């Protein structure tokens, strides 16, 4: 430090009085027994600073703004009590939520004041024109291809947000959960245990049956019909990448339908992603 101070004075940036002041300051530090901290390399320092759990989960909420103020509180309660041991350090929350068709100020106020995400974006739907390999969408009445494009675009952007956050803050996420804004999750501890055993021990993505596939006794009507539920999923983050990044894969060779669930089934099989179907489906909040 003294050498640097003297060089600053020699170049005319400091005066000799400033150099003498530095010398006196260092002499006083030695007199009181001050010991400077050890200098460690960047890689080691990042490991010291990163005290996050080894099995941390990224939760990504996407969809339209409506009903999030109703759906998220019970979902968070279920996740905290049954999945994360009432420890919020075990997960980080992200959202990429659209204002499209938003009707209630309460939902936007809730999003901005109660969610406390690691990162979140509330956005207006941008114009989209992706490259697609088929024009068959099998849409519900009243829906357009743009509805699907916006949905898949939100998934992609939320996943990219998580990856960017992971790199910038040196956080390793092992698991990834996708929730829709208008769904809540209320399942038993036993079912939660089954889900986590499949995710952690079998390294699979867990996807529930679509509600339309269940009969009045809540049993599957059809098996392997290609219509997985595209509203909730959890799995190892490397496998969930293919679930979340489908917006970039709408021109895959052999793809014959862009129906949301059929496209999901096609994508997972294309990338050899093993998944487990379970009798679990989030509860949808319809407008009253």
C-alpha positions as CSV (number, residue, x, y, z in Angstrom):
1,X,0.0,0.0,0.0
2,X,2.9,2.4,0.8
3,X,4.5,1.6,-2.5
4,X,1.3,2.4,-4.3
5,X,0.8,5.6,-2.4
6,X,4.4,6.7,-3.2
7,X,3.8,5.9,-6.9
8,X,0.6,8.0,-6.9
9,X,2.6,10.9,-5.4
10,X,5.4,10.5,-8.0
11,X,2.9,10.7,-10.8
12,X,1.4,13.9,-9.3
13,X,-2.0,12.3,-8.2
14,X,-1.2,12.6,-4.5
15,X,0.8,15.0,-2.4
16,X,3.6,13.9,-0.1
17,X,1.4,14.9,2.9
18,X,-1.1,12.3,1.8
19,X,1.7,9.7,1.6
20,X,2.8,10.6,5.2
21,X,-0.9,10.3,6.3
22,X,-1.1,6.8,4.9
23,X,2.2,5.9,6.7
24,X,0.8,7.2,10.0
25,X,-2.5,5.4,9.5
26,X,-0.7,2.0,8.9
27,X,1.5,2.7,12.0
28,X,-1.6,3.2,14.1
29,X,-3.1,0.0,12.8
30,X,0.0,-2.0,13.8
31,X,0.0,-0.3,17.2
32,X,-3.5,-1.6,18.0
33,X,-2.7,-5.1,16.7
34,X,-4.9,-5.0,13.6
35,X,-4.6,-8.1,11.4
36,X,-5.9,-7.8,7.8
37,X,-8.2,-10.5,6.5
38,X,-6.8,-13.3,4.4
39,X,-7.0,-12.9,0.6
40,X,-8.7,-15.9,-1.0
41,X,-9.4,-16.7,-4.6
42,X,-12.7,-15.9,-6.2
43,X,-13.8,-19.5,-6.7
44,X,-13.2,-20.3,-3.0
45,X,-14.9,-17.1,-1.9
46,X,-18.0,-17.9,-3.9
47,X,-18.2,-21.3,-2.2
48,X,-18.0,-19.7,1.2
49,X,-20.7,-17.2,0.4
50,X,-23.1,-19.7,-1.2
51,X,-24.8,-21.3,1.8
52,X,-27.9,-22.4,0.0
53,X,-29.3,-25.9,0.5
54,X,-27.8,-28.5,-1.9
55,X,-31.2,-29.6,-3.1
56,X,-32.8,-26.2,-3.6
57,X,-35.9,-26.0,-5.8
58,X,-36.8,-23.3,-8.2
59,X,-40.6,-22.7,-8.4
60,X,-41.8,-21.0,-11.6
61,X,-45.3,-19.5,-11.8
62,X,-46.6,-18.6,-15.2
63,X,-49.9,-17.8,-16.8
64,X,-52.4,-15.0,-16.7
65,X,-52.6,-12.7,-13.6
66,X,-56.2,-13.6,-12.8
67,X,-56.9,-15.7,-9.6
68,X,-53.3,-15.8,-8.3
69,X,-54.4,-14.0,-5.1
70,X,-56.8,-17.0,-4.5
71,X,-54.7,-19.9,-5.7
72,X,-51.2,-19.1,-4.4
73,X,-51.8,-18.9,-0.6
74,X,-53.1,-22.4,-0.1
75,X,-50.5,-23.7,-2.6
76,X,-47.7,-22.1,-0.7
77,X,-49.0,-23.5,2.6
78,X,-49.1,-27.0,1.1
79,X,-45.6,-26.7,-0.3
80,X,-44.1,-25.3,2.9
81,X,-45.7,-27.8,5.2
82,X,-45.4,-30.9,3.0
83,X,-42.5,-30.4,0.8
84,X,-40.0,-27.8,2.2
85,X,-40.3,-28.5,5.9
86,X,-41.5,-24.9,6.6
87,X,-38.2,-23.6,5.5
88,X,-38.4,-21.0,2.8
89,X,-34.6,-21.3,2.2
90,X,-35.3,-24.6,0.5
91,X,-36.9,-22.9,-2.6
92,X,-36.8,-19.8,-4.6
93,X,-39.9,-18.4,-6.2
94,X,-40.0,-16.9,-9.7
95,X,-42.9,-15.6,-11.8
96,X,-43.4,-14.5,-15.4
97,X,-47.0,-13.5,-15.5
98,X,-49.1,-11.9,-18.2
99,X,-51.6,-9.1,-17.7
100,X,-53.7,-10.4,-20.6
101,X,-57.5,-10.4,-19.7
102,X,-56.7,-9.2,-16.2
103,X,-59.9,-8.1,-14.4
104,X,-59.1,-7.6,-10.7
105,X,-56.7,-5.1,-9.1
106,X,-56.4,-7.4,-6.1
107,X,-54.4,-9.9,-8.2
108,X,-51.8,-7.4,-9.3
109,X,-51.6,-5.9,-5.8
110,X,-51.1,-9.4,-4.4
111,X,-48.4,-10.2,-6.9
112,X,-46.4,-7.1,-6.1
113,X,-46.8,-7.2,-2.3
114,X,-47.1,-10.8,-1.2
115,X,-45.2,-13.2,-3.4
116,X,-41.6,-12.1,-2.4
117,X,-39.9,-13.8,-5.4
118,X,-36.3,-14.1,-6.1
119,X,-37.2,-12.5,-9.4
120,X,-40.5,-11.8,-11.1
121,X,-41.8,-10.0,-14.2
122,X,-45.3,-8.8,-14.9
123,X,-45.6,-8.2,-18.6
124,X,-48.0,-7.4,-21.5
125,X,-48.2,-10.1,-24.2
126,X,-45.7,-9.3,-27.0
127,X,-46.5,-10.0,-30.7
128,X,-45.2,-13.5,-31.5
129,X,-44.6,-15.3,-34.8
130,X,-42.7,-18.5,-34.1
131,X,-41.5,-21.0,-36.7
132,X,-43.9,-24.0,-36.6
133,X,-43.9,-27.3,-38.4
134,X,-47.7,-27.8,-38.4
135,X,-50.8,-25.6,-38.4
136,X,-52.9,-28.2,-36.5
137,X,-53.6,-27.0,-33.0
138,X,-56.8,-28.8,-31.8
139,X,-57.7,-25.8,-29.8
140,X,-60.7,-25.4,-27.5
141,X,-63.5,-23.1,-28.7
142,X,-62.6,-19.5,-28.4
143,X,-58.9,-20.0,-28.3
144,X,-56.4,-19.0,-31.0
145,X,-52.9,-20.2,-31.8
146,X,-51.6,-17.0,-30.2
147,X,-53.0,-18.3,-26.8
148,X,-50.7,-21.3,-27.1
149,X,-47.7,-19.2,-28.3
150,X,-48.0,-16.9,-25.3
151,X,-48.3,-19.8,-22.9
152,X,-45.2,-21.5,-24.2
153,X,-43.3,-18.1,-24.4
154,X,-44.0,-17.5,-20.7
155,X,-42.6,-20.9,-19.8
156,X,-39.5,-20.3,-21.8
157,X,-38.8,-16.9,-20.3
158,X,-39.4,-18.0,-16.8
159,X,-36.9,-20.9,-17.2
160,X,-34.4,-18.5,-18.7
161,X,-34.9,-16.2,-15.8
162,X,-34.1,-19.0,-13.3
163,X,-31.0,-19.9,-15.2
164,X,-29.8,-16.3,-15.3
165,X,-30.4,-15.9,-11.6
166,X,-28.6,-19.2,-10.9
167,X,-25.5,-18.0,-12.7
168,X,-25.4,-14.5,-11.3
169,X,-25.8,-15.5,-7.7
170,X,-24.0,-18.9,-7.9
171,X,-27.0,-20.8,-6.8
172,X,-27.4,-24.4,-7.9
173,X,-31.0,-25.6,-8.3
174,X,-31.5,-29.3,-8.4
175,X,-35.3,-29.4,-8.8
176,X,-37.7,-27.3,-10.8
177,X,-41.5,-26.9,-10.3
178,X,-43.9,-25.2,-12.7
179,X,-47.2,-23.9,-11.4
180,X,-50.0,-22.0,-13.2
181,X,-51.3,-18.8,-11.6
182,X,-54.9,-20.0,-11.5
183,X,-54.3,-23.4,-9.9
184,X,-53.9,-24.5,-6.3
185,X,-52.1,-27.6,-5.0
186,X,-53.7,-29.4,-2.1
187,X,-52.4,-33.0,-1.7
188,X,-51.7,-35.3,1.2
189,X,-48.4,-35.8,2.8
190,X,-48.4,-39.4,1.6
191,X,-48.9,-38.3,-2.0
192,X,-46.2,-35.7,-1.6
193,X,-43.8,-38.4,-0.5
194,X,-44.6,-40.5,-3.5
195,X,-44.0,-37.5,-5.8
196,X,-40.6,-36.8,-4.2
197,X,-39.5,-40.4,-4.3
198,X,-40.2,-40.5,-8.0
199,X,-38.4,-37.2,-8.6
200,X,-35.4,-37.8,-6.3
201,X,-34.8,-41.5,-6.5
202,X,-36.0,-42.3,-10.0
203,X,-34.9,-39.0,-11.5
204,X,-38.2,-38.6,-13.3
205,X,-40.6,-35.7,-14.1
206,X,-43.9,-36.0,-12.3
207,X,-47.0,-34.9,-14.4
208,X,-50.6,-35.4,-13.2
209,X,-53.4,-36.7,-15.4
210,X,-55.4,-34.0,-17.0
211,X,-58.8,-33.6,-15.2
212,X,-60.6,-34.5,-18.4
213,X,-59.0,-37.9,-18.4
214,X,-60.6,-38.9,-15.0
215,X,-64.0,-40.5,-14.6
216,X,-66.5,-39.6,-11.9
217,X,-64.5,-41.8,-9.4
218,X,-61.3,-39.8,-10.3
219,X,-59.8,-42.8,-12.0
220,X,-58.0,-42.6,-15.4
221,X,-60.3,-43.2,-18.3
222,X,-57.5,-43.5,-20.8
223,X,-53.9,-44.5,-20.5
224,X,-51.0,-43.2,-22.6
225,X,-53.3,-41.2,-24.9
226,X,-50.9,-38.4,-25.3
227,X,-52.8,-35.9,-23.3
228,X,-50.7,-35.1,-20.3
229,X,-51.7,-32.3,-17.9
230,X,-49.9,-29.2,-19.1
231,X,-50.6,-27.2,-15.9
232,X,-48.2,-28.5,-13.3
233,X,-45.0,-30.5,-13.3
234,X,-42.0,-31.1,-11.0
235,X,-38.7,-32.8,-11.7
236,X,-34.9,-32.6,-11.9
237,X,-34.1,-29.3,-13.4
238,X,-32.1,-30.7,-16.3
239,X,-35.2,-32.7,-17.4
240,X,-37.6,-29.9,-16.8
241,X,-35.7,-27.8,-19.3
242,X,-37.4,-29.7,-22.1
243,X,-40.8,-29.1,-20.5
244,X,-40.2,-25.4,-20.2
245,X,-38.4,-24.6,-23.5
246,X,-41.0,-26.0,-25.9
247,X,-41.5,-22.6,-27.5
248,X,-38.2,-23.2,-29.3
249,X,-39.2,-26.6,-30.5
250,X,-42.5,-26.0,-32.4
251,X,-40.8,-26.8,-35.7
252,X,-39.5,-30.3,-34.7
253,X,-39.5,-32.9,-37.4
254,X,-42.4,-35.3,-37.1
255,X,-44.6,-33.0,-35.0
256,X,-48.2,-33.3,-36.2
257,X,-50.1,-31.4,-33.6
258,X,-49.5,-28.3,-31.4
259,X,-52.3,-29.2,-29.0
260,X,-50.7,-28.2,-25.7
261,X,-50.8,-31.6,-24.0
262,X,-50.1,-33.6,-27.2
263,X,-47.1,-31.4,-27.9
264,X,-45.8,-31.9,-24.4
265,X,-46.1,-35.7,-24.8
266,X,-44.2,-35.5,-28.2
267,X,-41.5,-33.3,-26.7
268,X,-40.8,-35.5,-23.7
269,X,-40.6,-38.6,-25.8
270,X,-38.4,-36.9,-28.4
271,X,-35.8,-36.0,-25.8
272,X,-36.2,-39.3,-23.9
273,X,-37.4,-37.6,-20.8
274,X,-38.8,-40.3,-18.4
275,X,-41.9,-39.1,-16.6
276,X,-44.4,-40.5,-14.1
277,X,-48.2,-39.9,-14.3
278,X,-50.0,-39.6,-11.1
279,X,-53.6,-39.2,-9.9
280,X,-53.0,-35.6,-8.9
281,X,-54.4,-32.5,-10.5
282,X,-54.4,-28.9,-9.2
283,X,-57.8,-27.4,-8.6
284,X,-58.8,-24.8,-11.2
285,X,-60.5,-21.6,-10.0
286,X,-63.3,-20.6,-12.4
287,X,-64.8,-17.1,-12.4
288,X,-68.0,-16.9,-10.5
